[in-house]
């Protein structure tokens, strides 16, 4: 009896997780099957190229005024599969009122009881409301097939130490200087779980950080969609101490959970992240949004392989700068280098309607659209990115993801004709379809015959363009 199309689709859906060697109930993990094992992630039985949005500290600072379900719904509606938050940040009424994004005394929600404004921070007592709200965010995001990346340390003492909960002037914090956050009493061992008031400031600093991390892990253990980034930037610390601090907490997390652990390697790590067995994903955020395809391509080729994520391009998107053209170019250049991408999208603070930057809601939504068009192309389209590798030399644009001999995706930032090296496809016919990254629409084009080192292709529309080529008869 001939195969029925519906039955074929059903079989593919059922057998897909089995073919990948994973169960749909497993947490996000590194994909170890296919042609490019070790480079991509898998969750719910499906390879994932994470394309996301970061509200940085906005979730914590705006507290209950932040519409977290509205935020998740807006991302999910566009196929965006990652959101990023900071666990906490030093802040106060004065800091928030002077922040061009917030502009008022927002009801920040701390992991601990007390308040910097009242100088009453109590680091020995957690606030259950913080963890309940965090669990609700993570759980709801998971129901919408969105991964949550949490940056654990350090609360941005760089410029906000006067509102930092570890500042001893604001309660029972242990620190007198912003640079002391990475000073631990013993980088090789954990502190006892029972607090001793007689400890010195380094012992207390280590204890409070460890207890927070242990509580964070315990609260989110039931959730399969959580990733932990140890640090975000942190170049203002003593490099050796900061590196030892990170190694301490990588070991701390690894001893307690199976969640993937990330490190921001271009700013702060002194070790090779590829040789650290505790570290699962490498995060980078080089300055300026565009032109970093070669950086991520080089990272892709380092051994042993690890997935990469462009975590929060700098400086941040404020609704006007950088331009949406640069935001769009950034996400496509990064994705075609085989790496995930997160927009440092300050207008996302606007899910608290009281914030000043809520006026940038239209720009925020346009940025979501840009990310969503890319996310859907990879995660809901037909490109088998998990079998592909960045191969900039194959395209005249220098931005290409390819499974040589089978499939190619090329991005042109400037538009117009481009060439692709299809010499490996001798005697093969390749299907051609164009994707408009500005509206998320496909357009079919006539097939081409392989074998040429410079096959010329011209998009059927103006502006930047993506072309997807796939062998019809490999």
C-alpha positions, 0 to 999 in steps of 0.5 A: 500500500502506498504511503499516505502523506499524513502518516509519513508526517506522523511517523516523522514526528514520533521517530524524530526524538528517537533518531536523535537519541533523546527523550522529549522530557529531557532538559536542554542539552548539547546535541551529540548526533548528526554531522556536527555533534557538539555544536548545537543544542537540543530540547524536547527532542528537537535541535535548537538554534537559540534566537532570543531577547534579553530584558537584562535587569528589567525583570527584577527591577520592575518586579510585579509591575513587569507583565511577564506573561505578556512578554513571553507571549510576545516572544512566542508569537514570533517563534523566538525561543530564548529569553534572558534575564539577570538574577539581580542588580544593585539598584535603589529609588535614586538609581531607578529614577535616574535611569532613562529606561525606568524613570520612577521608583519601580518595585524591584523584587530581590532574592533577599528580604529588606531594601537598599533604600531602607538600608535593611537588606538581610542576606540570611533571609530569602524572599519567597515572592522572588522565587515564586515569580521566577518559577512562574516566569520559567514555567510559563516560558517552558509551556511556550517552548522558550528557554530561559537563560539566567545570568547569576552573578554579579549585580553590576557593582561596576556603577551601582554599588551604592544600591548593591545588596552586598554593600555593607552600608545597606544592611548585613552585606559583606563588601566595602568595595565594588571590586570585592565581589569576586573575593572568596575565602576558599576558591577550592572548597565550599563554606559550611551551610550553617552561618557563623557570625564570627566569619570574616567578610570574605567568608560571609561573601562566599557563604551568601553567594553560595546560599543564593546559588543553592536556592536558585538551583533548588527552586528551578530544578523541576524546570527543563528549560533553564540555562545558567550563565555564571557572569556577564562581563565583569572585566572590572575585577582582578582577572585572576580572582574573577576567573577563580570565582567563576571556576568555583561556581561552575563546580558548585553548579555542576555538583548540584544540577545538570543544566547547561552552564555558560561563560562569557569568554571574550570579556573575562575567562582566562582559560580555554572554554573548550577544554573546561569540562564544567562549561557547556556553552561559550558566550561572547558579546563583542562590541558593535553589532555587526561584522563578527561572523569570522569570530564565531566561525573561528570559535565553531572550528575550535576543538573540542566543539562547543555551542556558541551564543552571542549574548547581549551585543553592546552597546544595547538596543535602545529603540533607535540605535543601533538601526534595525538594519544592523540588528537584522544583520547581526542576528543573521551573521551570527546564526549563519556562523552556527551560533545563537543570538540574544538582543540586548533589547532595553525597550523590553523594560516597557513590559512595565507600562510605567517605565519611560521606555514603554514609549518605545513599544513599537520599536521593541516589537519591530525588533522582536519581528526581526529576531522572529523571522530568523528564529522561524527560518531555522527552528520552524523551517526546513534548513537542517542547520544541525548538520551544517557549519559556517563556511564563509569562503563559499559565498561572495558575501562571506556569510554562509552556513553549509553542509557541503554537497547537500545544503547552503544558507547564504546571507547578503547584507547589501542585497543584489547578486551573489555567488556561491561555490557549488563545485562539490555538487557536480551533476546535482540539481539544487532547489533555490528559495529566497527568504526576505529577512524583513518580512519572513516570506519565502519566494521560490526560484528556478533550480540550479545545477551544481559544479560551478565554483561561482554560481550567480544568484539574484534575489527577486526583491530589493534589500538584504536577502537570504538564499537557501539551496538544497540538493534535490538529487544528492 
